[in-house]
Amino acid sequence: MNRSLDELRVRASGVFQLGGELRKKLIAFAVNQSPTGAYQLAQAMLINHGFVAKEAEAYAKSVRWLAVIRRDYDQTEFDSTVMVGIAPTE
């Protein structure tokens, strides 16, 4: 583990700016893919949804960092990160 959980949570926070089904799909990528796979799928999906490349890349990086939390920490920390990220906007 090279990065602290707090740092990873800050880096992953961008994904929680998005709403609804799009956010759910991006979180699912972080759950089911490696960090690189989650990044690639997120970027492709966001571009297909009309995001410009730079914006899609920024959100895709957030998804990658969320996947790193799942990989480097445990599922409980991942779930906690997702719940804290979603709670203020739901």
Sequence and secondary structure as in RCSB ss.txt:
>XXXX:A:sequence
MNRSLDELRVRASGVFQLGGELRKKLIAFAVNQSPTGAYQLAQAMLINHGFVAKEAEAYAKSVRWLAVIRRDYDQ
TEFDSTVMVGIAPTE
>XXXX:A:secstr
  S HHHHHHHHGGGGGS HHHHHHHHHHHHHS HHHHHHHHHHHHHHTT  HHHHHHHHHHHHHHHHHHHHS H
HHHHHHHHHHHGGG 
